[in-house]
Amino acid sequence: MRLALRLAARGIGHTSPNPMVGAVVVRGGQVVGKGYHRKAGTPHAEIHALEDAGDQAQSATLYVTLEPCNHHGRTPPCTEAIVRSGVRRVVVGCSDPNPRVIGGGIEYLRSQGIRVDEGILEEKCFRLNEPFIKHVTTGLPLVIAKMAASLDGKIATHLGDSRWISNERSRRFVHKLRHSTDAILVGIGTVVADNPNLTTRITGRKGNNPLRIILDTHLRTPVDSLVVSDTKESQTIIATGPKSYKKRREALESQGVEVLPLPLVRGRVSLPELLKNLGRREITSLLVEGGAEVHGGFFYDNLVDKVYLFFAPKIIGGNRAVPMVGGAGVARVAEALVLRDLTMRRLGDDIMIEGYMKDSALFKTISTRKDSAGTSL
């Protein structure tokens, strides 16, 4: 199963809106077939592994990180191919979380006389597909907040200077995050101040560029900004208020940008409505790289699932320096938002903290999954 997980990870950035899945065929204690899901609309991991095994799949064991599908989608059911292959036993990492199909693949295989063991390295298999799981269970994308700050929690000086707080290793990690997510979001303030292109740069290979989302209530995005003029590598959606701003809208749309009018809440674009819209587009993950006010909106509407915090060994100081999360904040410490399941990692001199928001639907689902790494079969 660990090998299947490593194979599945090869699909990072390529399978959405499908999950990443790895599969291994074992016969007589030897690996005879391997495969992983490479891209939505193409054969699933089980099919690649069974084709790799060929006739050796007869009486073999198939290890797969996610419950095999038992329904017709873009491809035929994997369960039928498993039965035809002659596999006698299937070991499943975690069940399919889709409420419409959960358990169906396992039930079908058992009805065909195939032994099925499930829940093997379940938590690891589950975490591999957090975006898929959030989207298939809620219709909304996984929301990931990324922030780079000094040790005193500042993301920019009082003049707005923020380049560069984090080091190069941290920035390389962030580009890998971009590669693995469907969309990236910033506010109009970031566009005006930094003119970012919000694309992915990975050393030695071409990374996937996420869909770019700009929060711009009053449609102030400059036509000559990179997110507008540089549309060859990635599309841009500008989420704005319901007011038309006809001339500005026409100028932006003439550059290939989509202008998306949404309702306003407290004078700002409704973030819940934006997430619903993205979910309907099969956007399964959203990386929020906005400034303090954008992060404040997402955090205090309880829309964030996962957080990556990069702390550099620097002190910026000052009452007017920009904090990580803006807005009014909570009135009492007891009301503070809580992170759980934290992990820490050194990236050169920087420290990265990864964690989940305690009240997010994703974290509550994760907390019910127990890692079965020690299970003996």
Beta strands, then each sheet from edge to edge (+ up, - down):
strand 1: 22-27
strand 2: 30-36
strand 3: 61-66
strand 4: 89-94
strand 5: 115-118
strand 6: 142-150
strand 7: 154-156
strand 8: 183-187
strand 9: 211-215
strand 10: 236-240
strand 11: 258-261
strand 12: 264-265
strand 13: 268-269
strand 14: 285-288
strand 15: 306-312
strand 16: 322-323
strand 17: 339-347
strand 18: 350-357
sheet 1: 2+ 1- 3+ 4+ 5+
sheet 2: 11+ 10+ 9+ 8+ 14+ 6+ 15+ 18- 17+
sheet 3: 7+ 16-
sheet 4: 12+ 13-
end
